[in-house]
Amino acid sequence: MTRTPSFEVHTKDDADAGTVLLGGIADIGAAGLTGIDYLVDHLETTQIGWVSTRNLPVVAPVSDGEPRHPIRLYSVNDTGITILLSELFVPVPVAAPFVDAVLEWTNANGIGEITLVQGTPFPHSEDEHLVFHVGTEAYRRTHFTNESTADIEALPGGVLDGVHAQILVRSLEETDPSVGVLTTPSHPPGPDIDAALRLLDALARLYEIDVDEQELQARSEEMHRYYEELAARLNVLQQNEQSVENRDFPENRMYM
């Protein structure tokens, strides 16, 4: 019996997959997953399927006491868009069979375009908090030849791995579907909500999606306050430790 990890996409018989697939997968910083999950919760969506796994450790997401599949597919009502949301981290060694299953499903259902979003935890400065794109020629021609997306610059260099690398390399050999990845610097361990907001804004402009980001912005502000208060408390503790180290104590330590 083979123990090779495998994936299989399951969808309802009457499911309308549309023509565009947007995807976010659990990774370091969880920026892509957070942004995609927010879309599912704040747009009118219908779950149309899931992806099953074999010979791979899984997680069981729970909502209101009910377990859910960790990798799910949602149709965004009246838009022609399907969302792939994976709360399961897909390790690099099994990225190929995962992409095999996804592309087999997209090809069978007439998906013409795939956009994946991700946060990338690399050293960066504050002025590099931007969204970058990488994609096939057809993808770039469709989305990045107008002023509304001019600030979503081409990724100048670097290396992608895992699912994102697999699907981009496949696109070099096949013309359909057109494929693109939107990426932004992220901060581990996450969730990096600021990075998720940047990815949401980029998706909203690429696909004319109208989603209220106020709730996510409020969560971002709350997290900023938490870390500011935590930093202040740590600073006080460090100052107290220094004051103790600088004190003179008697040589007789029998009561210490």
Buried (B, 14 or more C-beta within 10 A) or exposed (E): EEEEBBBEBEBEEEBBBBBBBBBBBBBBBBBBBBBBBBBBEBBEBEBBBBBBBEEBEEEEBEEEEEEBBBBBBBBBEEBBBBBBBBBBBBEEEBBBBBBBBBBEBBEEBEBBBBBBBBBBBEEBEEEEBBBBBBBBEBBBEBBBEEEEBEEBEEBEEEEBEBBBBBBBEBBEEEEBBBBBBBBBBBBEEBBBBBBBBBBBBBBBBBBEBEBEBEEBEEBBEEBEEEEEEEEEEEEEEEEEEEEEEEEEEEEEEEEE
